[in-house]
Amino acid sequence: MNIKPLFDRVVLKIEKEQTTNVGGIFLPDMSKEKSQIAIVVSVGDGGNVDGKNVEMKVRVGDRVLFSKFAGTEFKYDGEDLLIIKQTDILAIIGKEE
């Protein structure tokens, strides 16, 4: 992907929502909630943001949970993407320390 976010921003590819629930019942588009889980596709360099030194904690390929109303959605090369600040990422999912 040829997008490089600036400073403390991160570009995410939002995971698709499930079309059925646990019991196998089909969910129409109106009743589905937008997924808050995404894959990191590009990361800014961090640096000095608002007078504070910012170290980037996420890496390309990380699966993350982000704030519900964070960022700006956009389309690029036919993909739905989201650009957010690193502080709007709540957790890295599935990474063992």
N, C-alpha and C positions, 0 to 999 in steps of 0.2 A: 504494500500500500504506500502511496506516495504522499501521505499527509504527515506533516511534522508539527505537532502543537507547540505553542510557545510557552515558556516559563513552566508553571506548575499545572498545566492542563494535560488531560489524558483523553484519547479517542477510544470509544468503546463500541463494540458490536453487540447489540442487545440480543439475548437468546430468545428464540421463538416461544410463545406461550403454548401451553398444552391445550389441545382441542377437546379433550375429555377429562372428566374428573376421576378420582380414585375408583369410584364405582362403575366407571365405563359410560357415564352419561355424557352425551355430546353437549358442549357449551357453545352457545351462539356468541358472535363477536361482541355484542352489547354487554354480556355478563362477564366477560373475561377482564381481569386486571392486567395492566401492562407489567411485564416482567421487570424486576429490579436486579436481575442477574445478567452479567455481560462478560465478554472476553475483551481484554485490553489489546488493541491493535496498534497503538502508537503512543509514545510517552514523550513529554517535553523534557528539557534539560534541567529544570528546577532553577537553582540560582537564587539571586536576591529578588524577592517579591515583597513589596510594601515594607522594605527595610529589614526583612527577616530572611535568613538563609534557609532555603527550602531544599531538602534532600528528597529525591523521588524514591518512594518505597515500593511502587508497583513496577512490574516489568511486562513487556510484550508477552502475551500468552497466558497471563494470570486470569483466573476466573474470579470476578469480584461482585460484591453486593453494594449498590449505590443508593443514595437518597432518592426518594420517590419523585420529587419535583425538581431535581437538579439538572443543570446543563441545557444545551441547545441541540435539538435533533436536526439532522440534515441527511441528504442523500448524496452518495458519491459512488460512481461506477455501478449504479444500480443497487447499492446496499444501503440499508437504513443504519445510520451511525449516530452517536451521541458524543459531544465534547463537553467535558466537565472539569472542574478543578479537582486536584487530588484530595482535598479536604472533604469533598462530597462522597468519597468512597468510604464505606463503613467497614468493610472487611474483605480479606482475601479468602476465597473459599477453596478448601481441599489441599492446601499447601501444608505439608508436614515440616516441622522445624527440627 
